[in-house]
Amino acid sequence: MCLETSTAGASLLLREAAVPSPGAREVLVRVRAAGVTPTEIGWYPTSHQKSGEPRLHAVPGHEFSGVVAGCGGEVSEFREGDEIYGMSDWFQDGATAEYCLTSPKCIATKPARLSHIEAATVPIGALTAWQGLFDRARLQKGERVLIHGGAGAVGVFAIQLARMAGAHVITTASVRHREFLVELGAEQVIDYRTERFEEILRDIDVVFDGVGGEALERSWGVLKPAGRLVTIAATGEGASADERTKAAFFIVEPNHEQLTEIARLLENGTLRTFVDAVVPLEEASAAYFGKINRRHGYGKVVVSVME
């Protein structure tokens, strides 16, 4: 059973599917839970192959937790029965299904203290925050970082990782999440609905943007002369006429080593993750189209395939 895009691409349909066979360097995963990224449905890799040709019947859900059900002949890093979590390449079919294929570079051992549902909330958000703050922005101890969208699926990890690195953390969010975000490590929470951050802040070392639009454009003015901005919310690398925005935009990539380190931080309690809602596979389409009740308004929605 899997969820896939319709021919028209405007809906998601549940259908029976054969269990895929792993190639030489592939891992077959018996999916226990898959994270929901609603915007994925409209992304280029969902409707196009890497070659640019149209892509039909794509399976969404590129972060997951589950059990290794089989390995290709050239896979030595994992074995059948291993509990793993991870994210797959955006052009590959996702994990909103009973089984999915992935590769060793995309997964790591699941943190033992987390359930599969909890683990499925982690890979995309935590890897995006890690790669944006450390690989792209090179955040250093003592620097001031502004994180837009602190209560989002990426923002909750960005705040924790930035604080862990010894940065002074400022975030924009709804005022109703202020206490939660301070608990995570934010030292200043700016209500984006009633306050303009550019009138409050200056000399920021790093802006991590998870919102885009006007917030992104207004962020350049709060940076130090040598400040750095990274964004995951620009509409695309080629969609902006601003060369700064093109350079600041990035897309998260799977990374086994980073997933392993993130798992260690989750295991020892340094890093926390949050589940906002859980739905069965039969209701996964409603989760992608925002037709479910969310408990907190922060954290991740998860599809429980087999917990």
C-alpha positions as a Markdown table, in Angstrom:
| # | Residue | x | y | z |
|---|---|---|---|---|
| 1 | Met | 0.0 | 0.0 | 0.0 |
| 2 | Cys | 1.3 | 3.5 | -0.9 |
| 3 | Leu | 0.2 | 7.1 | -1.3 |
| 4 | Glu | 0.9 | 8.6 | -4.7 |
| 5 | Thr | 0.2 | 11.7 | -6.7 |
| 6 | Ser | -2.6 | 11.5 | -9.2 |
| 7 | Thr | -2.1 | 11.8 | -13.0 |
| 8 | Ala | -3.3 | 15.4 | -12.8 |
| 9 | Gly | -1.0 | 16.1 | -9.8 |
| 10 | Ala | -3.8 | 17.8 | -7.8 |
| 11 | Ser | -4.6 | 15.0 | -5.4 |
| 12 | Leu | -3.1 | 12.0 | -3.6 |
| 13 | Leu | -4.5 | 8.5 | -4.0 |
| 14 | Leu | -3.9 | 5.3 | -1.9 |
| 15 | Arg | -3.3 | 2.2 | -3.9 |
| 16 | Glu | -1.9 | -1.3 | -3.6 |
| 17 | Ala | 1.8 | -1.6 | -4.7 |
| 18 | Ala | 4.3 | -4.4 | -5.1 |
| 19 | Val | 7.2 | -4.5 | -2.6 |
| 20 | Pro | 10.2 | -3.0 | -4.4 |
| 21 | Ser | 13.4 | -4.9 | -4.8 |
| 22 | Pro | 16.6 | -3.2 | -3.7 |
| 23 | Gly | 19.4 | -2.6 | -6.2 |
| 24 | Ala | 23.0 | -3.4 | -5.4 |
| 25 | Arg | 23.6 | -0.3 | -3.2 |
| 26 | Glu | 20.0 | 0.1 | -2.0 |
| 27 | Val | 18.2 | -0.7 | 1.3 |
| 28 | Leu | 14.6 | -1.9 | 1.5 |
| 29 | Val | 12.8 | -0.3 | 4.5 |
| 30 | Arg | 9.7 | -1.6 | 6.1 |
| 31 | Val | 8.3 | 1.9 | 7.0 |
| 32 | Arg | 6.9 | 2.4 | 10.4 |
| 33 | Ala | 6.3 | 6.2 | 10.2 |
| 34 | Ala | 6.8 | 9.0 | 7.7 |
| 35 | Gly | 7.0 | 12.8 | 8.2 |
| 36 | Val | 4.7 | 15.1 | 6.3 |
| 37 | Thr | 6.1 | 18.0 | 4.4 |
| 38 | Pro | 2.9 | 19.5 | 2.8 |
| 39 | Thr | 4.7 | 21.8 | 0.4 |
| 40 | Glu | 6.5 | 18.9 | -1.2 |
| 41 | Ile | 3.4 | 18.2 | -3.4 |
| 42 | Gly | 4.1 | 21.3 | -5.4 |
| 43 | Trp | 7.9 | 21.0 | -5.7 |
| 44 | Tyr | 9.7 | 20.3 | -9.0 |
| 45 | Pro | 11.0 | 16.8 | -8.1 |
| 46 | Thr | 7.4 | 15.7 | -7.4 |
| 47 | Ser | 6.3 | 16.4 | -10.9 |
| 48 | His | 9.6 | 16.0 | -12.9 |
| 49 | Gln | 12.4 | 13.5 | -13.2 |
| 50 | Lys | 16.0 | 14.6 | -12.9 |
| 51 | Ser | 16.2 | 14.6 | -16.7 |
| 52 | Gly | 13.3 | 17.1 | -16.8 |
| 53 | Glu | 10.8 | 14.7 | -18.1 |
| 54 | Pro | 7.4 | 14.6 | -16.5 |
| 55 | Arg | 7.1 | 12.4 | -13.4 |
| 56 | Leu | 3.9 | 10.5 | -12.7 |
| 57 | His | 2.6 | 8.8 | -9.6 |
| 58 | Ala | 5.3 | 10.1 | -7.3 |
| 59 | Val | 5.1 | 8.8 | -3.7 |
| 60 | Pro | 5.6 | 11.7 | -1.1 |
| 61 | Gly | 7.2 | 11.6 | 2.3 |
| 62 | His | 11.0 | 11.8 | 2.2 |
| 63 | Glu | 11.7 | 11.4 | 5.9 |
| 64 | Phe | 11.0 | 8.2 | 7.6 |
| 65 | Ser | 11.7 | 5.7 | 10.4 |
| 66 | Gly | 11.5 | 2.0 | 10.0 |
| 67 | Val | 13.2 | -1.4 | 9.9 |
| 68 | Val | 15.6 | -2.7 | 7.3 |
| 69 | Ala | 13.7 | -5.4 | 5.4 |
| 70 | Gly | 16.5 | -6.2 | 2.9 |
| 71 | Cys | 19.7 | -5.0 | 1.4 |
| 72 | Gly | 21.4 | -5.1 | -2.0 |
| 73 | Gly | 24.4 | -7.3 | -2.5 |
| 74 | Glu | 26.9 | -4.4 | -2.1 |
| 75 | Val | 25.4 | -3.0 | 1.1 |
| 76 | Ser | 27.5 | -3.8 | 4.2 |
| 77 | Glu | 26.7 | -0.9 | 6.5 |
| 78 | Phe | 23.2 | -2.2 | 7.5 |
| 79 | Arg | 21.5 | -5.6 | 7.9 |
| 80 | Glu | 18.0 | -6.9 | 8.0 |
| 81 | Gly | 16.2 | -6.0 | 11.2 |
| 82 | Asp | 18.2 | -2.8 | 11.9 |
| 83 | Glu | 16.0 | 0.1 | 13.1 |
| 84 | Ile | 16.9 | 3.1 | 11.1 |
| 85 | Tyr | 15.7 | 6.6 | 10.3 |
| 86 | Gly | 16.6 | 9.0 | 7.5 |
| 87 | Met | 15.6 | 11.0 | 4.4 |
| 88 | Ser | 15.8 | 10.1 | 0.7 |
| 89 | Asp | 16.6 | 12.0 | -2.4 |
| 90 | Trp | 13.7 | 14.2 | -3.6 |
| 91 | Phe | 13.5 | 12.5 | -7.0 |
| 92 | Gln | 13.1 | 9.1 | -5.4 |
| 93 | Asp | 9.8 | 7.7 | -4.3 |
| 94 | Gly | 9.1 | 8.6 | -0.7 |
| 95 | Ala | 8.0 | 6.7 | 2.4 |
| 96 | Thr | 4.3 | 7.3 | 2.7 |
| 97 | Ala | 4.0 | 3.6 | 1.9 |
| 98 | Glu | 4.5 | 0.2 | 3.6 |
| 99 | Tyr | 7.9 | -0.2 | 2.0 |
| 100 | Cys | 10.4 | 2.2 | 0.4 |
| 101 | Leu | 13.9 | 2.1 | -1.1 |
| 102 | Thr | 16.8 | 4.2 | 0.1 |
| 103 | Ser | 20.6 | 4.1 | 0.2 |
| 104 | Pro | 23.1 | 3.8 | 3.1 |
| 105 | Lys | 24.2 | 7.4 | 2.7 |
| 106 | Cys | 20.6 | 8.5 | 3.5 |
| 107 | Ile | 20.0 | 6.7 | 6.7 |
| 108 | Ala | 21.5 | 6.1 | 10.2 |
| 109 | Thr | 20.6 | 4.0 | 13.2 |
| 110 | Lys | 17.4 | 5.3 | 14.9 |
| 111 | Pro | 17.9 | 6.8 | 18.3 |
| 112 | Ala | 16.8 | 4.1 | 20.7 |
| 113 | Arg | 15.0 | 6.4 | 23.1 |
| 114 | Leu | 12.7 | 7.7 | 20.3 |
| 115 | Ser | 9.7 | 5.9 | 18.9 |
| 116 | His | 9.4 | 5.4 | 15.2 |
| 117 | Ile | 6.8 | 8.2 | 15.1 |
| 118 | Glu | 9.1 | 10.6 | 17.0 |
| 119 | Ala | 12.1 | 9.6 | 14.8 |
| 120 | Ala | 10.2 | 10.4 | 11.6 |
| 121 | Thr | 9.9 | 14.0 | 12.6 |
| 122 | Val | 13.6 | 14.5 | 12.7 |
| 123 | Pro | 15.6 | 14.0 | 9.4 |
| 124 | Ile | 14.5 | 16.8 | 7.1 |
| 125 | Gly | 14.2 | 19.5 | 9.8 |
| 126 | Ala | 17.3 | 18.6 | 11.7 |
| 127 | Leu | 19.5 | 18.2 | 8.6 |
| 128 | Thr | 18.2 | 21.4 | 7.1 |
| 129 | Ala | 19.0 | 23.3 | 10.3 |
| 130 | Trp | 22.5 | 21.7 | 10.6 |
| 131 | Gln | 23.5 | 22.3 | 7.0 |
| 132 | Gly | 22.2 | 25.9 | 7.0 |
| 133 | Leu | 23.8 | 26.9 | 10.2 |
| 134 | Phe | 27.1 | 25.0 | 10.1 |
| 135 | Asp | 27.8 | 24.0 | 6.5 |
| 136 | Arg | 26.5 | 27.2 | 4.8 |
| 137 | Ala | 26.6 | 30.0 | 7.4 |
| 138 | Arg | 29.6 | 28.7 | 9.4 |
| 139 | Leu | 27.9 | 29.8 | 12.7 |
| 140 | Gln | 30.4 | 30.5 | 15.5 |
| 141 | Lys | 30.2 | 30.6 | 19.2 |
| 142 | Gly | 29.2 | 34.1 | 20.5 |
| 143 | Glu | 27.6 | 35.2 | 17.2 |
| 144 | Arg | 24.1 | 36.6 | 17.0 |
| 145 | Val | 21.7 | 34.6 | 14.8 |
| 146 | Leu | 18.2 | 35.5 | 13.7 |
| 147 | Ile | 16.0 | 32.5 | 12.9 |
| 148 | His | 12.8 | 33.2 | 11.0 |
| 149 | Gly | 9.9 | 30.8 | 11.7 |
| 150 | Gly | 11.2 | 29.5 | 15.0 |
| 151 | Ala | 8.1 | 27.3 | 15.6 |
| 152 | Gly | 8.3 | 25.6 | 12.3 |
| 153 | Ala | 9.5 | 22.1 | 11.6 |
| 154 | Val | 13.0 | 23.4 | 10.8 |
| 155 | Gly | 13.0 | 26.3 | 13.2 |
| 156 | Val | 12.7 | 24.2 | 16.3 |
| 157 | Phe | 15.9 | 22.4 | 15.4 |
| 158 | Ala | 17.7 | 25.6 | 14.3 |
| 159 | Ile | 17.1 | 27.2 | 17.6 |
| 160 | Gln | 18.4 | 24.2 | 19.6 |
| 161 | Leu | 21.5 | 23.7 | 17.4 |
| 162 | Ala | 22.4 | 27.4 | 17.4 |
| 163 | Arg | 22.1 | 27.5 | 21.1 |
| 164 | Met | 24.1 | 24.3 | 21.4 |
| 165 | Ala | 26.9 | 26.1 | 19.3 |
| 166 | Gly | 27.0 | 28.9 | 21.8 |
| 167 | Ala | 25.2 | 31.5 | 19.6 |
| 168 | His | 22.9 | 34.3 | 20.9 |
| 169 | Val | 19.5 | 33.2 | 19.4 |
| 170 | Ile | 16.8 | 35.5 | 18.3 |
| 171 | Thr | 13.7 | 34.2 | 16.5 |
| 172 | Thr | 10.5 | 35.5 | 14.9 |
| 173 | Ala | 7.3 | 33.6 | 15.6 |
| 174 | Ser | 3.8 | 34.0 | 16.9 |
| 175 | Val | 3.5 | 35.3 | 20.4 |
| 176 | Arg | 1.6 | 32.2 | 21.5 |
| 177 | His | 4.8 | 30.2 | 21.1 |
| 178 | Arg | 7.1 | 32.5 | 23.0 |
| 179 | Glu | 7.4 | 30.4 | 26.2 |
| 180 | Phe | 8.0 | 27.3 | 24.2 |
| 181 | Leu | 10.8 | 28.9 | 22.1 |
| 182 | Val | 12.5 | 30.4 | 25.1 |
| 183 | Glu | 12.5 | 27.0 | 26.6 |
| 184 | Leu | 14.2 | 25.6 | 23.5 |
| 185 | Gly | 16.9 | 28.2 | 23.7 |
| 186 | Ala | 15.8 | 31.5 | 22.1 |
| 187 | Glu | 16.9 | 34.5 | 24.1 |
| 188 | Gln | 14.6 | 36.9 | 22.2 |
| 189 | Val | 11.3 | 36.2 | 20.5 |
| 190 | Ile | 9.9 | 38.8 | 18.1 |
| 191 | Asp | 6.2 | 38.6 | 17.3 |
| 192 | Tyr | 6.1 | 38.8 | 13.6 |
| 193 | Arg | 2.5 | 40.0 | 13.6 |
| 194 | Thr | 3.0 | 43.1 | 15.8 |
| 195 | Glu | 6.7 | 43.9 | 15.6 |
| 196 | Arg | 9.0 | 44.6 | 12.7 |
| 197 | Phe | 12.3 | 42.9 | 13.4 |
| 198 | Glu | 14.3 | 45.3 | 11.3 |
| 199 | Glu | 13.3 | 48.1 | 13.6 |
| 200 | Ile | 14.6 | 46.2 | 16.6 |
| 201 | Leu | 17.7 | 44.4 | 15.4 |
| 202 | Arg | 21.0 | 45.4 | 13.8 |
| 203 | Asp | 24.5 | 43.9 | 13.5 |
| 204 | Ile | 23.2 | 40.3 | 13.2 |
| 205 | Asp | 25.9 | 37.8 | 12.2 |
| 206 | Val | 23.7 | 35.2 | 10.6 |
| 207 | Val | 20.1 | 35.1 | 9.4 |
| 208 | Phe | 18.5 | 31.7 | 8.9 |
| 209 | Asp | 15.3 | 32.2 | 6.9 |
| 210 | Gly | 12.6 | 29.6 | 6.9 |
| 211 | Val | 9.8 | 32.0 | 5.9 |
| 212 | Gly | 10.8 | 33.8 | 2.6 |
| 213 | Gly | 8.9 | 36.6 | 0.9 |
| 214 | Glu | 9.0 | 40.0 | 2.6 |
| 215 | Ala | 10.7 | 38.7 | 5.7 |
| 216 | Leu | 13.6 | 37.5 | 3.6 |
| 217 | Glu | 13.9 | 40.8 | 1.7 |
| 218 | Arg | 13.8 | 42.8 | 5.0 |
| 219 | Ser | 16.5 | 40.6 | 6.5 |
| 220 | Trp | 19.5 | 41.9 | 4.5 |
| 221 | Gly | 19.3 | 45.3 | 6.3 |
| 222 | Val | 19.9 | 43.8 | 9.8 |
| 223 | Leu | 23.1 | 42.0 | 8.9 |
| 224 | Lys | 26.6 | 43.1 | 9.8 |
| 225 | Pro | 28.7 | 44.1 | 6.8 |
| 226 | Ala | 30.2 | 40.6 | 6.9 |
| 227 | Gly | 27.0 | 38.9 | 8.0 |
| 228 | Arg | 25.7 | 35.8 | 6.3 |
| 229 | Leu | 22.1 | 34.9 | 5.2 |
| 230 | Val | 20.8 | 31.4 | 4.3 |
| 231 | Thr | 17.3 | 30.7 | 3.1 |
| 232 | Ile | 15.3 | 27.6 | 2.4 |
| 233 | Ala | 12.2 | 29.6 | 1.5 |
| 234 | Ala | 13.2 | 31.4 | -1.7 |
| 235 | Thr | 11.0 | 30.2 | -4.5 |
| 236 | Gly | 14.0 | 28.7 | -6.2 |
| 237 | Glu | 17.6 | 29.3 | -7.1 |
| 238 | Gly | 16.7 | 30.7 | -10.5 |
| 239 | Ala | 13.5 | 32.5 | -9.5 |
| 240 | Ser | 15.0 | 35.6 | -7.9 |
| 241 | Ala | 16.7 | 38.4 | -9.7 |
| 242 | Asp | 18.7 | 39.2 | -6.5 |
| 243 | Glu | 22.1 | 37.5 | -6.8 |
| 244 | Arg | 22.4 | 37.5 | -3.0 |
| 245 | Thr | 19.2 | 35.5 | -2.7 |
| 246 | Lys | 20.3 | 33.0 | -5.3 |
| 247 | Ala | 23.6 | 32.5 | -3.4 |
| 248 | Ala | 21.7 | 32.2 | 0.0 |
| 249 | Phe | 19.2 | 29.6 | -1.1 |
| 250 | Phe | 19.9 | 25.9 | -0.5 |
| 251 | Ile | 18.2 | 22.6 | -0.5 |
| 252 | Val | 18.8 | 20.0 | 2.2 |
| 253 | Glu | 20.6 | 16.8 | 1.2 |
| 254 | Pro | 20.7 | 13.4 | 2.9 |
| 255 | Asn | 23.9 | 12.9 | 5.0 |
| 256 | His | 24.6 | 9.7 | 6.9 |
| 257 | Glu | 27.3 | 11.2 | 9.1 |
| 258 | Gln | 25.1 | 14.2 | 10.2 |
| 259 | Leu | 22.2 | 11.9 | 10.8 |
| 260 | Thr | 24.4 | 9.8 | 13.1 |
| 261 | Glu | 25.5 | 12.9 | 15.1 |
| 262 | Ile | 21.9 | 14.1 | 15.3 |
| 263 | Ala | 20.9 | 10.7 | 16.6 |
| 264 | Arg | 23.6 | 11.0 | 19.3 |
| 265 | Leu | 22.3 | 14.4 | 20.4 |
| 266 | Leu | 18.7 | 13.0 | 20.5 |
| 267 | Glu | 19.8 | 10.0 | 22.4 |
| 268 | Asn | 21.5 | 12.0 | 25.1 |
| 269 | Gly | 18.7 | 14.5 | 25.4 |
| 270 | Thr | 20.7 | 17.5 | 24.0 |
| 271 | Leu | 18.2 | 17.7 | 21.1 |
| 272 | Arg | 14.5 | 17.4 | 21.3 |
| 273 | Thr | 11.8 | 16.7 | 18.6 |
| 274 | Phe | 8.1 | 17.3 | 18.6 |
| 275 | Val | 5.1 | 15.5 | 17.2 |
| 276 | Asp | 2.1 | 17.8 | 16.4 |
| 277 | Ala | -0.3 | 15.2 | 15.0 |
| 278 | Val | -0.4 | 11.5 | 14.0 |
| 279 | Val | -2.6 | 10.1 | 11.3 |
| 280 | Pro | -2.9 | 6.5 | 9.8 |
| 281 | Leu | -1.8 | 5.8 | 6.2 |
| 282 | Glu | -5.5 | 5.9 | 5.2 |
| 283 | Glu | -5.7 | 9.6 | 6.2 |
| 284 | Ala | -2.3 | 10.7 | 4.8 |
| 285 | Ser | -3.8 | 12.7 | 2.0 |
| 286 | Ala | -5.8 | 14.8 | 4.5 |
| 287 | Ala | -2.5 | 15.5 | 6.3 |
| 288 | Tyr | -0.8 | 16.8 | 3.1 |
| 289 | Phe | -3.7 | 19.1 | 2.3 |
| 290 | Gly | -4.1 | 20.5 | 5.9 |
| 291 | Lys | -7.4 | 18.9 | 6.7 |
| 292 | Ile | -6.5 | 17.5 | 10.1 |
| 293 | Asn | -6.4 | 18.9 | 13.6 |
| 294 | Arg | -3.0 | 19.9 | 15.0 |
| 295 | Arg | -2.4 | 19.9 | 18.7 |
| 296 | His | 0.3 | 22.6 | 19.2 |
| 297 | Gly | 1.0 | 24.4 | 15.9 |
| 298 | Tyr | 4.7 | 23.5 | 16.2 |
| 299 | Gly | 6.5 | 20.3 | 15.4 |
| 300 | Lys | 5.7 | 17.8 | 12.7 |
| 301 | Val | 2.7 | 15.8 | 11.4 |
| 302 | Val | 3.5 | 12.1 | 11.0 |
| 303 | Val | 1.9 | 9.3 | 9.1 |
| 304 | Ser | 1.9 | 6.1 | 11.2 |
| 305 | Val | 2.3 | 3.3 | 8.7 |
| 306 | Met | 3.0 | 0.5 | 11.2 |
| 307 | Glu | 4.1 | 1.5 | 14.7 |
